[in-house]
Amino acid sequence: MRAAIGGSICVVVAMLVRLLPMLSAAQLPPLTLDKEFQDKDNDQEVAEKFDFDWKTAARLRPQLMALSIAPGSRYATGSQVLAKLVEQVDSPQRAKYFWELRIVNDGFLNAYSSPDATIYVESGLADLAGKSAGLWAAVLSHEIAHVVRRDWARRYLYEQSLRDRGGATIALGDPGLPSAEWMDSTKASADLARFCRKIEVDADLESLMLMARAGYHPDFVPALHHLLHAQSADKTEPSIFALHPCWEERDRELDHAYVAASIEFEHRWPETYASPGGNPPILVFADRPIVRKKSTGEWEIRVPIRCQNLAGAVEVVLQTYAIAASSSSSSSSPQTMASGAAVTGDDEVRELTGCTSPKTTVSFTIADASRKKLGAEVFVLGVEGAVLSRATIPKLRP
């Protein structure tokens, strides 16, 4: 199941632009750089007269509408949250936007937005958000930020600048998707991927303050990230060609902005329970586990975790599974732990912790693995068994 919330701008641009004739370089407005940003390669000011993004959205709207449905009563929470969030939008182009939520009934865990301010949420993600106004706010505020920042246009113009700068042919899209072709040099591919990751993080940063002003605690953003990470089957290391940042990177980048948004929220909503999003969720940050092989041949695995908004205890679950010697994939890889599920691998160890110190460390010892290579993962579960966080452990090699 795909889990890529907020990683969709580059893929959506690919989808939209492939359906339209490309504009020639002569038809494009000159690129102007925003001096307020330090990274001039990644942040471009979109000229007011540039309207290719809006024209593209208008021409493709009938096709996108045919692939989606109105939220209806099942996803009424999403519609209500969208209305509250857009009240906080302050943009020179505000009059051009007609905000609308659409549901794509495909079961995937993703969301994307069109330049015309239509937000498409795939049904897997909509069901994950459920009745939680805070989780819906985390999904929708990110897409609102993309629209207001005109990230569709930013990405398109950046791709054009790469063409002009290096004369290379670049096919829009995610190199990991079967339908995408990737014909550019390694450097340009990495530059484009870096640009895509940055606009995703920037949208995260702006969404935090938008949520705080509208009455949704910023904690729901990392909480959503952790839920999606827990449901992802991806165990690979981050790639320089990835079009959206890994969850750990997003947590790190959000740190300072999160503090500012939390202060803003507390100032506006001193009685948290009475805010539109209600009390903040339990949040668990699981750092990269530390692995050490003991003289006895046993493995010691230490998992540093940090908890917020916790009253009670959490359960830390270590799952191990054998990896076939002839393959890099696991021979009996555990199913990903879904919310509320209890899924086991070849072996499983559980520990309860109150997570009372700023950084609590939970330690596990597992038997000698000299005869087989092991893979391992850690899941942190809430009181009802819902997955709050996940961390992948480096392979335990004999």
Helices and strands as residue ranges (DSSP letters): H 9-18, G 25-27, E 32-33, E 44-45, H 52-66, H 76-86, G 94-96, E 100-104, E 111-113, E 118-122, H 123-129, H 133-149, H 151-166, H 186-214, H 220-231, H 247-268, G 272-274, E 283-286, E 290-293, E 299-308, E 314-323, E 347-353, E 360-366, E 373-381, E 387-396
